[in-house]
């Protein structure tokens, strides 16, 4: 089997040996897994050519910890899509109009797939909201209970509210942790999430757009 036929499979084997998933590479490079799956199968039907093809190969090699120059050089030797001859043409045209052109991988915008990055960011925001919503409700319930107990105790004993609130607050959380394994607010939220999970569902605003 020729080096050309084994190029992509060898990269896949090296990636798997190092325990790196295609999803991890996609997250690092901001390029979809479909492109990297094609690279590992020597399928470049969806790839750009020239500078951009080499830039993608370089990003992949770096993501799995290989020598990026060696991998790119082999890629250019085996596949016409990575042909460097166009670089000389671009450079010559630049010199004709008095511009110095460096047609290398540095010309590739570093931002990657902005849509993929935006989707990941939105998913992260929704995940944080989903995680923080029940905690916020529990904190409100616990604070309300502690302040109510403090007010009643201060009125009954004739003590200052804030001093009483401090003592009651410490007692409230200490006793709850020992007796319940957590605050009453968290227990109440757990029950609410079981019986009415929609109360804590975070809607995707794009659905209403």
C-alpha positions as CSV (number, residue, x, y, z in Angstrom):
1,X,0.0,0.0,0.0
2,X,1.4,3.4,-1.0
3,X,2.3,6.3,1.4
4,X,-0.6,8.2,-0.2
5,X,-3.2,5.5,0.7
6,X,-1.9,5.2,4.3
7,X,-1.5,9.0,5.0
8,X,-4.9,9.6,6.6
9,X,-5.2,6.2,8.3
10,X,-1.8,6.7,9.9
11,X,-2.9,10.0,11.3
12,X,-6.0,8.4,12.6
13,X,-4.0,5.6,14.3
14,X,-1.7,8.1,15.9
15,X,-4.6,10.2,17.1
16,X,-6.3,7.1,18.6
17,X,-3.1,5.9,20.2
18,X,-2.8,9.2,22.0
19,X,-6.4,9.0,23.1
20,X,-7.6,12.2,21.4
21,X,-11.1,12.3,19.9
22,X,-12.2,14.1,16.7
23,X,-14.5,16.2,18.9
24,X,-11.5,17.5,20.9
25,X,-9.7,18.4,17.7
26,X,-12.8,20.2,16.4
27,X,-13.1,22.2,19.7
28,X,-9.4,23.2,19.5
29,X,-9.4,24.1,15.8
30,X,-12.9,25.5,15.5
31,X,-13.4,23.3,12.5
32,X,-16.1,20.6,12.2
33,X,-15.4,16.9,12.8
34,X,-16.5,16.1,9.2
35,X,-13.4,17.8,7.8
36,X,-11.1,15.8,10.1
37,X,-12.9,12.6,9.4
38,X,-12.3,13.2,5.7
39,X,-8.6,13.8,6.3
40,X,-8.3,10.5,8.1
41,X,-9.9,8.8,5.1
42,X,-7.9,10.7,2.5
43,X,-11.2,12.3,1.4
44,X,-10.6,15.9,0.5
45,X,-13.7,16.5,-1.5
46,X,-14.9,19.2,0.9
47,X,-11.5,20.8,1.5
48,X,-10.1,24.0,0.2
49,X,-6.8,23.9,-1.7
50,X,-3.4,25.4,-1.4
51,X,-2.6,27.6,1.6
52,X,-5.9,26.8,3.5
53,X,-5.5,23.0,3.0
54,X,-2.0,23.1,4.4
55,X,-3.2,25.3,7.3
56,X,-5.8,22.7,8.2
57,X,-3.3,19.9,8.1
58,X,-1.0,21.9,10.3
59,X,-3.7,22.5,12.9
60,X,-4.6,18.8,13.0
61,X,-0.9,17.8,13.5
62,X,-0.5,20.3,16.3
63,X,-3.7,19.2,17.9
64,X,-2.5,15.6,18.2
65,X,1.1,16.5,19.1
66,X,2.9,15.7,15.9
67,X,5.6,17.7,14.1
68,X,3.4,20.0,12.0
69,X,6.1,20.8,9.5
70,X,6.8,17.1,8.8
71,X,3.1,16.3,8.4
72,X,2.5,19.3,6.1
73,X,5.5,18.5,4.0
74,X,4.3,14.9,3.5
75,X,0.8,16.1,2.7
76,X,2.1,18.4,0.0
77,X,4.2,15.7,-1.4
78,X,1.4,13.2,-1.6
79,X,-1.7,15.3,-2.5
80,X,-2.0,17.9,-5.2
81,X,-4.5,19.8,-3.1
82,X,-1.6,21.0,-0.9
83,X,0.5,22.1,-3.9
84,X,2.9,24.9,-3.0
85,X,3.6,26.0,-6.6
86,X,0.7,28.5,-6.4
87,X,2.7,30.3,-3.7
88,X,5.4,31.3,-6.2
89,X,2.8,32.6,-8.6
90,X,1.1,34.7,-5.9
91,X,4.4,36.1,-4.7
92,X,5.5,37.0,-8.3
93,X,2.2,38.8,-8.9
94,X,2.7,40.7,-5.7
95,X,6.2,41.8,-6.8
96,X,4.8,43.1,-10.1
97,X,2.6,45.6,-8.2
98,X,5.2,46.5,-5.7
99,X,3.9,44.4,-2.7
100,X,5.7,41.9,-0.7
101,X,3.5,38.8,-0.3
102,X,4.1,36.0,2.1
103,X,1.7,33.3,1.0
104,X,2.0,31.0,3.9
105,X,-0.3,29.6,6.6
106,X,-0.2,33.0,8.4
107,X,-2.6,34.3,5.8
108,X,-5.3,32.1,7.2
109,X,-7.7,33.9,9.6
110,X,-7.2,32.6,13.1
111,X,-10.9,32.7,14.0
112,X,-11.9,29.4,12.5
113,X,-15.5,28.5,12.1
114,X,-17.3,31.4,13.8
115,X,-20.7,29.7,13.6
116,X,-19.3,26.6,15.4
117,X,-17.7,28.8,18.0
118,X,-21.0,30.8,18.5
119,X,-23.0,27.6,18.9
120,X,-20.6,26.3,21.5
121,X,-20.7,29.6,23.4
122,X,-24.6,29.6,23.4
123,X,-24.6,26.0,24.6
124,X,-22.3,26.9,27.4
125,X,-24.5,29.8,28.5
126,X,-27.6,27.6,28.5
127,X,-25.7,25.0,30.5
128,X,-24.7,27.6,33.1
129,X,-28.2,28.9,33.3
130,X,-29.6,25.4,33.8
131,X,-27.1,24.7,36.6
132,X,-27.5,28.1,38.4
133,X,-31.3,28.4,38.2
134,X,-32.1,25.7,40.9
135,X,-29.2,27.0,43.1
136,X,-30.6,30.5,42.9
137,X,-34.1,29.4,43.9
138,X,-32.7,27.3,46.8
139,X,-30.6,30.3,48.0
140,X,-33.7,32.6,47.9
141,X,-35.8,30.0,49.9
142,X,-33.1,29.4,52.5
143,X,-32.4,33.2,53.0
144,X,-36.2,33.9,53.3
145,X,-36.6,31.1,55.9
146,X,-33.5,32.2,57.9
147,X,-34.6,35.9,58.0
148,X,-38.1,34.9,58.9
149,X,-36.9,32.8,61.8
150,X,-34.5,35.6,62.9
151,X,-37.3,38.2,62.9
152,X,-39.6,35.9,65.0
153,X,-36.8,35.1,67.4
154,X,-35.7,38.7,67.8
155,X,-39.3,39.8,68.5
156,X,-39.9,37.0,71.0
157,X,-36.6,37.6,72.9
158,X,-36.3,41.4,72.4
159,X,-32.8,41.1,70.9
160,X,-31.3,43.0,68.0
161,X,-32.4,41.7,64.6
162,X,-29.0,41.5,63.0
163,X,-27.3,39.8,65.9
164,X,-30.1,37.4,66.1
165,X,-30.0,36.8,62.4
166,X,-26.3,35.9,62.5
167,X,-26.9,33.3,65.3
168,X,-30.1,31.9,63.6
169,X,-28.4,31.8,60.2
170,X,-25.4,29.7,61.5
171,X,-27.8,27.4,63.4
172,X,-30.1,27.1,60.4
173,X,-27.4,25.9,58.1
174,X,-25.5,23.8,60.7
175,X,-28.6,21.9,61.9
176,X,-29.9,21.5,58.3
177,X,-26.6,20.0,57.1
178,X,-26.5,17.5,60.0
179,X,-30.1,16.6,59.8
180,X,-30.8,16.7,56.1
181,X,-27.4,16.5,54.4
182,X,-28.1,19.9,52.8
183,X,-30.1,23.0,53.1
184,X,-33.9,22.9,53.2
185,X,-33.9,25.1,50.1
186,X,-32.0,22.5,48.1
187,X,-34.3,19.7,49.3
188,X,-37.3,21.8,48.3
189,X,-35.8,22.4,44.8
190,X,-35.0,18.7,44.4
191,X,-38.7,17.9,45.0
192,X,-39.8,20.7,42.6
193,X,-37.5,19.4,39.9
194,X,-39.0,15.9,40.3
195,X,-42.6,17.0,40.2
196,X,-42.3,20.0,37.8
197,X,-39.0,19.8,35.8
198,X,-40.3,22.5,33.4
199,X,-40.0,25.1,36.1
200,X,-36.2,24.9,35.7
201,X,-36.0,24.4,31.9
202,X,-34.1,27.2,30.2
203,X,-35.7,28.0,26.9
204,X,-33.6,28.6,23.7
205,X,-34.3,32.1,22.7
206,X,-33.7,31.2,19.1
207,X,-36.9,29.2,19.1
208,X,-38.9,32.5,19.4
209,X,-36.9,34.3,16.8
